[in-house]
Amino acid sequence: MINIHELVDNLHLKDLRNETHPSIFDENEQYDMLIIRLPIIRQELEVTSIGFIITADNSYLYEREKDNFKELGNRFEAPYKILDEIIDQLLKSFERYLNLILDMEEMLYVKKTTNSFMKQWLELKHNITRIERELMNSSSTMDRVIEYYEKSDGFPINHYMDLHEHIERTLKSATLQLSKLDYLYKFFSAQENEKMNRSIYTLTIISALFLPLNLVVGFFGMNTSDLPFADGTSGTKDVAILMLCISIITIVIINFVKKKA
């Protein structure tokens, strides 16, 4: 009866106890150590490392909470089933991110973005970047496992190729969604710039309209003698008519310039 705790090197035990240890496959004379780090999408994105010790005739799952090795009963099939369940769940839960990105894209097309758009964009960008990074490491580690064991007796290469294909599929999807998020950011920035340009244009028109009026008000507000209309009884009326005429002329000039442009 193998005492697996005594068999495993202390440095490997330290790696197995690390919840965030990156994916790795380490070959040894008496056993091999496989750690696969995978993202788990729940309410929040989590990342966990699943550790296995593979001996010549058996495999063991490291149970981190109990600091114990659970005997799995066979060498390759049991680790495959554990990883397959987690990866299948990842494939299904990743659809949630796809739907969120599609909703954001639709909101941009119909110009109904909310104030939380950038917050949601940043959260998705951060999470999917983490998923892409973890899956890249997991994929290369699974490559090494398949290459190392492909000629071993009883190694279900098709099963492990299937795991690798699922990881690669999710990785490609993550990369595609990151590209789409970059496109959405450019689209959103263009819309925001357009809104800002319209606001600046409106303020420019208002300033152009009131500038001549401000000059008239400033001129007639000077505390000097011999001002026009100062001696008549209808001075205020005359100045109001003058300002109205200036406003009309300014509006005509602005419309002419707009049509010319």
KEDO-294204 format. One line per 4 residues: number of its first residue (from 0); their letters; for each residue x, y, z of N, C-alpha, C. Coordinates in Angstrom, 3 decimals. Layout:
% KEDO-294204
NUM) a) X/Y/Z/X/Y/Z/X/Y/Z ~ ...
END
This chain:
% KEDO-294204
0) mini) 0.853/-1.200/0.000/0.000/0.000/0.000/0.886/1.248/0.000 ~ 0.705/2.100/-0.969/1.529/3.287/-1.095/1.025/4.367/-0.143 ~ 1.942/4.942/0.642/1.623/6.128/1.430/1.958/7.324/0.562 ~ 0.920/7.888/-0.053/1.143/8.924/-1.066/1.753/10.189/-0.482
4) helv) 1.424/10.491/0.791/1.990/11.675/1.442/3.509/11.547/1.575 ~ 3.967/10.349/1.881/5.402/10.137/2.007/6.079/10.109/0.651 ~ 5.340/9.699/-0.367/5.901/9.581/-1.710/6.135/10.946/-2.350 ~ 5.185/11.877/-2.113/5.226/13.180/-2.793/6.245/14.089/-2.115
8) dnlh) 7.059/14.705/-2.933/8.076/15.638/-2.449/7.419/16.851/-1.772 ~ 8.085/17.404/-0.764/7.531/18.544/-0.017/7.307/19.765/-0.903 ~ 8.184/19.976/-1.863/7.999/21.110/-2.778/6.735/20.923/-3.627 ~ 6.487/19.672/-4.039/5.266/19.389/-4.797/4.025/19.549/-3.920
12) lkdl) 4.138/19.153/-2.646/3.023/19.359/-1.716/2.706/20.846/-1.564 ~ 3.756/21.636/-1.499/3.563/23.086/-1.395/2.842/23.620/-2.631 ~ 3.222/23.108/-3.802/2.550/23.523/-5.043/1.079/23.118/-5.029 ~ 0.799/21.905/-4.583/-0.573/21.403/-4.557/-1.445/22.191/-3.575
16) rnet) -0.854/22.643/-2.486/-1.620/23.399/-1.489/-1.923/24.827/-1.940 ~ -1.206/25.285/-2.931/-1.399/26.650/-3.439/-2.654/26.707/-4.303 ~ -3.664/27.445/-3.861/-4.947/27.514/-4.578/-4.827/28.174/-5.946 ~ -3.822/28.998/-6.120/-3.692/29.751/-7.364/-2.439/29.343/-8.153
20) hpsi) -1.959/28.142/-7.914/-0.764/27.694/-8.634/-1.078/27.551/-10.124 ~ -0.192/28.040/-10.988/-0.456/27.923/-12.434/-0.422/26.481/-12.906 ~ -0.982/26.253/-14.083/-0.997/24.905/-14.656/0.430/24.414/-14.897 ~ 0.641/23.153/-14.543/1.988/22.581/-14.696/1.886/21.058/-14.764
24) fden) 2.810/20.461/-15.519/2.931/19.008/-15.554/4.386/18.670/-15.288 ~ 4.637/17.946/-14.194/5.997/17.649/-13.772/6.194/16.132/-13.717 ~ 7.132/15.626/-14.528/7.392/14.190/-14.572/8.485/13.827/-13.572 ~ 8.267/12.719/-12.858/9.242/12.217/-11.887/9.374/10.700/-12.043
28) eqyd) 10.338/10.097/-11.355/10.559/8.657/-11.473/9.419/7.844/-10.852 ~ 8.953/8.239/-9.658/7.953/7.450/-8.946/6.524/7.916/-9.203 ~ 6.362/9.150/-9.618/5.019/9.701/-9.863/5.143/10.937/-10.750 ~ 4.012/11.336/-11.314/3.924/12.586/-12.069/2.920/13.490/-11.375
32) mlii) 3.171/14.787/-11.419/2.243/15.748/-10.818/1.606/16.592/-11.914 ~ 0.288/16.647/-11.910/-0.466/17.464/-12.857/-1.319/18.460/-12.079 ~ -1.103/19.740/-12.371/-1.956/20.803/-11.816/-2.562/21.559/-13.002 ~ -3.873/21.611/-13.022/-4.585/22.362/-14.057/-5.341/23.505/-13.364
36) rlpi) -5.006/24.710/-13.755/-5.673/25.889/-13.190/-6.748/26.357/-14.170 ~ -7.987/26.384/-13.694/-9.111/26.699/-14.580/-9.992/27.794/-13.989 ~ -10.544/28.653/-14.851/-11.511/29.649/-14.380/-12.872/29.011/-14.122 ~ -13.552/29.490/-13.101/-14.900/29.026/-12.767/-15.796/30.258/-12.692
40) irqe) -16.817/30.292/-13.540/-17.688/31.467/-13.625/-18.942/31.215/-12.798 ~ -19.041/31.941/-11.693/-20.261/31.932/-10.896/-20.808/33.345/-10.911 ~ -21.222/33.871/-9.750/-21.595/35.282/-9.703/-20.371/36.152/-9.983 ~ -19.241/35.733/-9.434/-17.959/36.374/-9.705/-17.048/35.340/-10.364
44) levt) -16.080/35.838/-11.123/-15.116/34.940/-11.749/-14.125/34.452/-10.687 ~ -13.976/33.149/-10.602/-13.004/32.552/-9.687/-12.027/31.706/-10.494 ~ -10.858/31.508/-9.917/-9.852/30.648/-10.553/-9.378/29.646/-9.512 ~ -9.361/28.374/-9.882/-8.931/27.342/-8.934/-7.973/26.374/-9.613
48) sigf) -7.079/25.818/-8.815/-6.114/24.840/-9.320/-6.511/23.443/-8.848 ~ -6.602/22.508/-9.783/-6.937/21.118/-9.458/-5.667/20.283/-9.607 ~ -5.258/19.620/-8.505/-3.994/18.897/-8.511/-4.166/17.387/-8.481 ~ -3.357/16.701/-9.287/-3.372/15.232/-9.343/-1.952/14.698/-9.185
52) iita) -1.865/13.566/-8.528/-0.631/12.776/-8.521/-0.929/11.495/-9.287 ~ -0.114/11.217/-10.304/-0.325/10.045/-11.158/0.861/9.096/-10.974 ~ 0.553/7.907/-10.474/1.597/6.895/-10.267/1.545/5.889/-11.417 ~ 2.287/4.806/-11.268/2.365/3.809/-12.347/1.057/3.068/-12.553
56) dnsy) 0.200/2.989/-11.519/-1.038/2.212/-11.660/-2.262/2.892/-11.052 ~ -2.128/4.140/-10.622/-3.254/4.802/-9.975/-3.117/6.319/-10.111 ~ -4.131/7.029/-9.672/-4.063/8.488/-9.627/-4.768/8.965/-8.363 ~ -4.388/10.162/-7.916/-4.895/10.704/-6.662/-5.252/12.176/-6.866
60) lyer) -6.413/12.550/-6.360/-6.847/13.946/-6.392/-6.479/14.588/-5.058 ~ -5.810/15.727/-5.125/-5.462/16.415/-3.885/-6.665/17.231/-3.416 ~ -7.152/16.908/-2.201/-8.269/17.640/-1.596/-7.692/18.703/-0.668 ~ -7.732/19.921/-1.139/-7.055/21.017/-0.442/-7.648/21.296/0.933
64) ekdn) -8.969/21.213/1.059/-9.612/21.510/2.340/-9.189/20.514/3.427 ~ -8.991/19.263/3.031/-8.624/18.217/3.994/-7.122/17.959/4.035 ~ -6.385/18.593/3.129/-4.950/18.323/2.973/-4.724/16.813/2.855 ~ -5.481/16.231/1.907/-5.492/14.778/1.788/-5.523/14.386/0.310
68) fkel) -5.010/13.195/0.009/-5.060/12.674/-1.350/-6.172/11.638/-1.447 ~ -7.092/11.870/-2.370/-8.189/10.938/-2.579/-7.817/9.969/-3.702 ~ -7.821/8.689/-3.385/-7.502/7.678/-4.393/-8.636/7.576/-5.401 ~ -8.289/7.639/-6.687/-9.311/7.680/-7.730/-9.583/6.314/-8.365
72) gnrf) -8.712/5.327/-8.127/-9.024/3.978/-8.572/-8.463/3.591/-9.913 ~ -8.099/4.553/-10.732/-7.448/4.232/-11.997/-6.508/5.373/-12.363 ~ -5.723/5.147/-13.382/-4.620/6.070/-13.652/-5.045/7.307/-14.458 ~ -5.857/7.115/-15.489/-6.136/8.216/-16.407/-7.616/8.609/-16.485
76) eapy) -8.504/7.625/-16.387/-9.918/7.894/-16.645/-10.536/8.821/-15.600 ~ -10.201/8.617/-14.323/-10.795/9.428/-13.251/-10.374/10.901/-13.346 ~ -9.076/11.209/-13.554/-8.709/12.626/-13.733/-9.423/13.259/-14.927 ~ -9.569/12.455/-15.998/-10.289/12.963/-17.172/-11.717/13.362/-16.815
80) kild) -12.435/12.500/-16.083/-13.832/12.790/-15.749/-13.964/14.038/-14.879 ~ -13.049/14.206/-13.926/-13.089/15.391/-13.057/-12.862/16.661/-13.869 ~ -11.845/16.637/-14.721/-11.534/17.818/-15.536/-12.624/18.077/-16.577 ~ -13.166/16.993/-17.135/-14.207/17.140/-18.157/-15.443/17.849/-17.593
84) eiid) -15.814/17.514/-16.373/-16.985/18.142/-15.752/-16.757/19.645/-15.539 ~ -15.563/19.996/-15.080/-15.256/21.409/-14.824/-15.189/22.192/-16.128 ~ -14.552/21.617/-17.142/-14.394/22.317/-18.420/-15.731/22.457/-19.139 ~ -16.584/21.416/-19.064/-17.922/21.511/-19.654/-18.732/22.626/-18.990
88) qllk) -18.604/22.741/-17.678/-19.310/23.802/-16.961/-18.781/25.170/-17.378 ~ -17.475/25.258/-17.611/-16.885/26.511/-18.083/-17.429/26.892/-19.452 ~ -17.521/25.902/-20.343/-18.067/26.168/-21.682/-19.484/26.740/-21.608 ~ -20.309/26.149/-20.743/-21.698/26.597/-20.622/-21.790/27.984/-19.976
92) sfer) -21.016/28.179/-18.904/-21.110/29.453/-18.177/-20.492/30.608/-18.965 ~ -19.555/30.296/-19.879/-18.948/31.358/-20.687/-19.970/31.998/-21.628 ~ -21.041/31.243/-21.925/-22.105/31.782/-22.767/-22.701/33.061/-22.152 ~ -22.661/33.159/-20.831/-23.190/34.345/-20.160/-22.443/35.599/-20.601
96) ylnl) -21.126/35.490/-20.712/-20.328/36.625/-21.170/-20.651/36.964/-22.628 ~ -20.844/35.931/-23.438/-21.197/36.177/-24.846/-22.498/36.961/-24.942 ~ -23.492/36.578/-24.146/-24.786/37.258/-24.179/-24.679/38.696/-23.681 ~ -23.861/38.930/-22.664/-23.668/40.291/-22.155/-23.046/41.186/-23.220
100) ildm) -22.072/40.647/-23.943/-21.421/41.431/-24.996/-22.387/41.715/-26.139 ~ -23.225/40.728/-26.487/-24.238/40.943/-27.525/-25.233/42.025/-27.106 ~ -25.627/42.024/-25.826/-26.544/43.059/-25.323/-25.888/44.442/-25.393 ~ -24.618/44.528/-25.040/-23.910/45.806/-25.110/-23.820/46.304/-26.549
104) eeml) -23.567/45.369/-27.460/-23.478/45.728/-28.881/-24.821/46.256/-29.388 ~ -25.908/45.589/-28.998/-27.235/46.010/-29.423/-27.572/47.395/-28.874 ~ -27.198/47.653/-27.608/-27.445/48.969/-27.013/-26.705/50.069/-27.766 ~ -25.514/49.750/-28.240/-24.758/50.744/-29.004/-25.425/51.042/-30.344
108) yvkk) -25.935/49.993/-30.991/-26.564/50.188/-32.291/-27.821/51.047/-32.192 ~ -28.595/50.845/-31.133/-29.838/51.611/-30.974/-29.622/52.872/-30.149 ~ -28.358/53.145/-29.777/-27.974/54.352/-29.026/-28.740/54.468/-27.704 ~ -28.742/53.364/-26.968/-29.413/53.360/-25.661/-28.441/52.912/-24.559
112) ttns) -27.193/53.337/-24.676/-26.212/52.978/-23.661/-26.506/53.696/-22.348 ~ -26.211/53.020/-21.240/-26.450/53.593/-19.915/-25.133/54.094/-19.332 ~ -25.239/54.758/-18.179/-24.041/55.283/-17.522/-23.115/54.170/-17.040 ~ -23.641/52.955/-16.899/-22.832/51.835/-16.402/-22.123/51.081/-17.538
116) fmkq) -22.196/51.595/-18.755/-21.617/50.890/-19.906/-20.121/50.643/-19.706 ~ -19.374/51.701/-19.346/-17.929/51.554/-19.213/-17.557/50.647/-18.044 ~ -18.340/50.715/-16.969/-18.080/49.836/-15.827/-18.249/48.372/-16.235 ~ -19.323/48.102/-16.975/-19.576/46.738/-17.441/-18.494/46.310/-18.429
120) wlel) -18.085/47.230/-19.301/-17.049/46.924/-20.291/-15.737/46.559/-19.601 ~ -15.347/47.349/-18.604/-14.097/47.091/-17.891/-14.133/45.746/-17.163 ~ -15.276/45.427/-16.563/-15.406/44.157/-15.836/-15.279/42.977/-16.798 ~ -15.960/43.067/-17.942/-15.874/41.990/-18.933/-14.453/41.860/-19.495
124) khni) -13.848/42.991/-19.797/-12.485/42.982/-20.335/-11.521/42.322/-19.352 ~ -11.656/42.681/-18.091/-10.781/42.119/-17.057/-10.996/40.614/-16.911 ~ -12.256/40.201/-16.810/-12.557/38.780/-16.586/-12.151/37.913/-17.774 ~ -12.470/38.369/-18.973/-12.163/37.545/-20.154/-10.659/37.505/-20.409
128) trie) -9.956/38.581/-20.092/-8.493/38.558/-20.202/-7.902/37.532/-19.245 ~ -8.442/37.472/-18.024/-7.983/36.455/-17.057/-8.277/35.042/-17.568 ~ -9.472/34.852/-18.126/-9.834/33.535/-18.664/-8.889/33.145/-19.796 ~ -8.621/34.077/-20.693/-7.721/33.792/-21.810/-6.329/33.397/-21.304
132) relm) -5.825/34.142/-20.333/-4.487/33.856/-19.799/-4.417/32.465/-19.156 ~ -5.439/32.139/-18.356/-5.432/30.836/-17.677/-5.576/29.694/-18.672 ~ -6.426/29.877/-19.669/-6.646/28.798/-20.637/-5.435/28.579/-21.543 ~ -4.685/29.631/-21.806/-3.457/29.459/-22.596/-2.478/28.545/-21.863
136) nsss) -2.330/28.770/-20.554/-1.437/27.911/-19.757/-1.984/26.482/-19.660 ~ -3.303/26.375/-19.457/-3.918/25.045/-19.353/-3.774/24.265/-20.653 ~ -3.934/24.949/-21.772/-3.839/24.288/-23.074/-2.432/23.758/-23.319 ~ -1.427/24.577/-23.020/-0.040/24.113/-23.236/0.304/22.967/-22.289
140) tmdr) -0.229/23.021/-21.043/0.010/21.922/-20.096/-0.647/20.641/-20.579 ~ -1.864/20.737/-21.095/-2.558/19.550/-21.606/-1.825/18.981/-22.814 ~ -1.223/19.838/-23.621/-0.389/19.374/-24.734/0.748/18.489/-24.238 ~ 1.386/18.939/-23.166/2.507/18.175/-22.605/2.042/16.829/-22.056
144) viey) 0.886/16.817/-21.401/0.340/15.572/-20.851/0.094/14.567/-21.971 ~ -0.564/15.016/-23.029/-0.894/14.124/-24.152/0.378/13.614/-24.820 ~ 1.344/14.512/-25.011/2.592/14.118/-25.656/3.361/13.094/-24.797 ~ 3.320/13.283/-23.481/4.078/12.407/-22.583/3.442/11.019/-22.458
148) yeks) 2.111/10.995/-22.410/1.424/9.718/-22.128/0.871/9.027/-23.378 ~ 1.001/9.608/-24.549/0.291/9.083/-25.711/0.659/7.630/-26.051 ~ 1.858/7.213/-25.674/2.279/5.831/-25.961/2.148/4.909/-24.753 ~ 1.569/5.455/-23.650/1.403/4.639/-22.444/0.202/3.719/-22.604
152) dgfp) 0.296/2.539/-22.028/-0.809/1.579/-22.077/-2.009/2.126/-21.302 ~ -3.158/2.033/-21.915/-4.389/2.436/-21.244/-4.659/3.920/-21.242 ~ -3.808/4.691/-21.909/-4.044/6.144/-21.935/-5.142/6.456/-22.944 ~ -6.281/7.048/-22.478/-7.395/7.361/-23.395/-7.123/8.673/-24.137
156) inhy) -6.309/8.575/-25.164/-5.847/9.783/-25.841/-6.999/10.600/-26.421 ~ -8.042/9.898/-26.907/-9.191/10.631/-27.470/-9.892/11.469/-26.414 ~ -9.983/10.932/-25.190/-10.613/11.686/-24.103/-9.816/12.946/-23.775 ~ -8.515/12.796/-23.691/-7.681/13.950/-23.345/-7.573/14.933/-24.507
160) mdlh) -7.636/14.441/-25.730/-7.705/15.328/-26.891/-9.009/16.126/-26.872 ~ -10.081/15.455/-26.408/-11.371/16.127/-26.278/-11.284/17.258/-25.243 ~ -10.627/16.993/-24.109/-10.407/18.042/-23.103/-9.639/19.211/-23.708 ~ -8.580/18.869/-24.426/-7.755/19.912/-25.045/-8.556/20.730/-26.054
164) ehie) -9.403/20.042/-26.818/-10.218/20.743/-27.821/-11.201/21.694/-27.155 ~ -11.797/21.290/-26.032/-12.729/22.157/-25.316/-12.022/23.381/-24.736 ~ -10.826/23.161/-24.213/-10.047/24.292/-23.693/-9.712/25.261/-24.828 ~ -9.274/24.701/-25.964/-8.913/25.536/-27.116/-10.122/26.299/-27.652
168) rtlk) -11.275/25.624/-27.667/-12.486/26.277/-28.168/-12.854/27.482/-27.301 ~ -12.795/27.282/-25.980/-13.110/28.380/-25.073/-12.060/29.482/-25.179 ~ -10.800/29.089/-25.365/-9.722/30.069/-25.512/-9.936/30.928/-26.754 ~ -10.271/30.288/-27.878/-10.517/31.041/-29.118/-11.718/31.963/-28.965
172) satl) -12.747/31.465/-28.274/-13.926/32.292/-28.038/-13.571/33.506/-27.174 ~ -12.733/33.295/-26.156/-12.309/34.403/-25.288/-11.526/35.438/-26.086 ~ -10.631/34.966/-26.948/-9.842/35.886/-27.783/-10.747/36.683/-28.716 ~ -11.734/36.002/-29.295/-12.683/36.674/-30.184/-13.490/37.731/-29.423
176) qlsk) -13.929/37.397/-28.206/-14.722/38.344/-27.425/-13.895/39.553/-27.002 ~ -12.615/39.352/-26.750/-11.748/40.484/-26.425/-11.626/41.423/-27.617 ~ -11.524/40.856/-28.816/-11.488/41.691/-30.025/-12.795/42.455/-30.194 ~ -13.903/41.779/-29.907/-15.201/42.436/-30.022/-15.342/43.564/-28.994
180) ldyl) -14.827/43.327/-27.787/-14.871/44.369/-26.763/-14.050/45.595/-27.185 ~ -12.900/45.361/-27.823/-12.099/46.478/-28.332/-12.875/47.257/-29.378 ~ -13.583/46.534/-30.244/-14.409/47.187/-31.265/-15.535/47.991/-30.616 ~ -16.187/47.411/-29.603/-17.267/48.114/-28.911/-16.759/49.379/-28.234
184) ykff) -15.547/49.315/-27.686/-14.980/50.506/-27.039/-14.765/51.619/-28.065 ~ -14.245/51.257/-29.233/-14.042/52.270/-30.286/-15.381/52.844/-30.743 ~ -16.381/51.966/-30.879/-17.720/52.397/-31.292/-18.302/53.349/-30.249 ~ -18.185/52.954/-28.967/-18.698/53.778/-27.872/-17.980/55.127/-27.819
188) saqe) -16.664/55.116/-27.982/-15.886/56.364/-27.961/-16.301/57.281/-29.102 ~ -16.562/56.688/-30.289/-17.002/57.495/-31.432/-18.347/58.165/-31.148 ~ -19.265/57.406/-30.525/-20.570/57.982/-30.177/-20.427/59.089/-29.145 ~ -19.576/58.866/-28.135/-19.369/59.881/-27.098/-18.716/61.129/-27.688
192) nekm) -17.756/60.936/-28.592/-17.117/62.080/-29.246/-18.108/62.855/-30.090 ~ -19.012/62.114/-30.734/-20.041/62.779/-31.541/-20.956/63.626/-30.655 ~ -21.351/63.072/-29.495/-22.182/63.849/-28.561/-21.450/65.100/-28.086 ~ -20.171/64.949/-27.774/-19.390/66.088/-27.300/-19.240/67.142/-28.392
196) nrsi) -19.015/66.685/-29.614/-18.884/67.623/-30.722/-20.180/68.398/-30.945 ~ -21.316/67.692/-30.799/-22.603/68.374/-30.947/-22.801/69.414/-29.852 ~ -22.405/69.069/-28.625/-22.546/70.015/-27.510/-21.664/71.238/-27.734 ~ -20.431/70.989/-28.168/-19.514/72.107/-28.432/-20.041/72.965/-29.566
200) ytlt) -20.599/72.307/-30.594/-21.146/73.060/-31.730/-22.318/73.942/-31.280 ~ -23.192/73.365/-30.436/-24.336/74.139/-29.932/-23.869/75.336/-29.116 ~ -22.882/75.125/-28.239/-22.342/76.220/-27.432/-21.693/77.283/-28.316 ~ -21.036/76.848/-29.396/-20.408/77.796/-30.319/-21.464/78.653/-31.008
204) iisa) -22.571/78.016/-31.430/-23.654/78.773/-32.075/-24.251/79.796/-31.105 ~ -24.486/79.363/-29.866/-25.055/80.276/-28.859/-24.101/81.438/-28.596 ~ -22.796/81.132/-28.497/-21.804/82.186/-28.266/-21.770/83.166/-29.440 ~ -21.809/82.583/-30.665/-21.799/83.450/-31.854/-23.048/84.333/-31.909
208) lflp) -24.174/83.816/-31.433/-25.422/84.573/-31.458/-25.403/85.722/-30.448 ~ -24.849/85.452/-29.277/-24.893/86.450/-28.201/-23.702/87.398/-28.193 ~ -22.648/87.093/-28.942/-21.488/87.981/-28.953/-21.826/89.385/-29.453 ~ -22.507/89.527/-30.608/-22.863/90.898/-31.033/-23.785/91.595/-30.031
212) lnlv) -24.705/90.819/-29.426/-25.616/91.423/-28.455/-24.843/91.903/-27.228 ~ -23.854/91.129/-26.810/-23.022/91.543/-25.674/-22.249/92.818/-25.980 ~ -21.796/92.945/-27.225/-21.097/94.162/-27.629/-22.030/95.377/-27.568 ~ -23.260/95.165/-28.037/-24.229/96.274/-28.008/-24.536/96.668/-26.566
216) vgff) -24.801/95.649/-25.725/-25.099/95.924/-24.318/-23.918/96.604/-23.637 ~ -22.703/96.130/-23.923/-21.516/96.730/-23.325/-21.316/98.162/-23.789 ~ -21.591/98.411/-25.076/-21.416/99.761/-25.613/-22.381/100.750/-24.972 ~ -23.667/100.348/-24.929/-24.659/101.267/-24.366/-24.611/101.292/-22.833
220) gmnt) -23.882/100.386/-22.237/-23.757/100.409/-20.780/-22.617/101.277/-20.289 ~ -21.851/101.858/-21.212/-20.744/102.730/-20.795/-21.285/104.001/-20.145 ~ -20.635/104.413/-19.108/-21.055/105.608/-18.367/-20.398/106.861/-18.969 ~ -20.792/107.150/-20.240/-20.233/108.330/-20.940/-21.377/109.125/-21.544
224) sdlp) -21.074/110.324/-21.980/-22.097/111.195/-22.600/-22.151/110.963/-24.095 ~ -23.164/111.588/-24.743/-23.340/111.542/-26.206/-23.563/110.122/-26.734 ~ -24.127/109.228/-25.931/-24.462/107.903/-26.440/-25.673/107.987/-27.357 ~ -25.722/107.192/-28.424/-26.903/107.196/-29.306/-28.163/106.821/-28.541
228) fadg) -29.256/107.401/-28.913/-30.585/107.134/-28.343/-30.704/107.557/-26.863 ~ -29.678/108.251/-26.339/-29.720/108.591/-24.912/-30.695/109.739/-24.632 ~ -30.908/110.626/-25.617/-31.737/111.812/-25.378/-33.195/111.609/-25.751 ~ -33.504/110.629/-26.578/-34.878/110.421/-27.037/-35.736/109.737/-25.995
232) tsgt) -37.037/109.757/-26.221/-37.969/109.108/-25.285/-38.140/107.623/-25.594 ~ -37.705/107.218/-26.787/-37.870/105.796/-27.179/-36.520/105.103/-27.354 ~ -35.546/105.506/-26.545/-34.190/104.948/-26.673/-34.144/103.450/-26.438 ~ -34.855/103.015/-25.398/-34.840/101.570/-25.083/-35.453/100.759/-26.212
236) kdva) -36.551/101.305/-26.755/-37.219/100.618/-27.865/-36.305/100.543/-29.077 ~ -35.611/101.633/-29.359/-34.723/101.666/-30.527/-33.562/100.679/-30.366 ~ -33.023/100.630/-29.142/-31.908/99.696/-28.902/-32.388/98.243/-29.025 ~ -33.613/97.959/-28.535/-34.164/96.614/-28.643/-34.339/96.218/-30.105
240) ilml) -34.814/97.171/-30.917/-34.979/96.891/-32.352/-33.625/96.642/-32.998 ~ -32.624/97.463/-32.590/-31.272/97.290/-33.121/-30.732/95.904/-32.791 ~ -30.925/95.490/-31.522/-30.439/94.172/-31.109/-31.157/93.061/-31.852 ~ -32.454/93.228/-32.094/-33.210/92.233/-32.848/-32.687/92.112/-34.271
244) cisi) -32.406/93.257/-34.890/-31.873/93.245/-36.257/-30.504/92.557/-36.309 ~ -29.662/92.871/-35.314/-28.335/92.231/-35.259/-28.476/90.720/-35.095 ~ -29.445/90.295/-34.246/-29.667/88.860/-34.039/-30.088/88.183/-35.329 ~ -30.999/88.834/-36.061/-31.475/88.262/-37.332/-30.322/88.139/-38.322
248) itiv) -29.518/89.215/-38.415/-28.371/89.196/-39.337/-27.394/88.083/-38.948 ~ -27.152/87.920/-37.616/-26.230/86.870/-37.144/-26.752/85.485/-37.497 ~ -28.069/85.264/-37.302/-28.662/83.966/-37.630/-28.545/83.676/-39.120 ~ -28.788/84.702/-39.949/-28.679/84.529/-41.405/-27.254/84.147/-41.785
252) iinf) -26.273/84.826/-41.165/-24.863/84.540/-41.475/-24.497/83.114/-41.050 ~ -24.961/82.710/-39.850/-24.663/81.362/-39.364/-25.261/80.301/-40.282 ~ -26.521/80.483/-40.705/-27.165/79.537/-41.625/-26.445/79.479/-42.965 ~ -25.989/80.646/-43.438/-25.261/80.696/-44.704/-23.952/79.909/-44.617
256) vkkk) -23.244/80.098/-43.489/-21.979/79.380/-43.296/-22.226/77.881/-43.183 ~ -23.315/77.472/-42.474/-23.644/76.053/-42.340/-23.923/75.412/-43.693 ~ -24.720/76.115/-44.534/-25.038/75.575/-45.853/-23.779/75.493/-46.722 ~ -22.916/76.498/-46.575/-21.676/76.524/-47.351/-20.785/75.346/-46.956
260) a) -20.786/75.031/-45.643/-19.957/73.926/-45.156/-20.519/72.582/-45.591
END
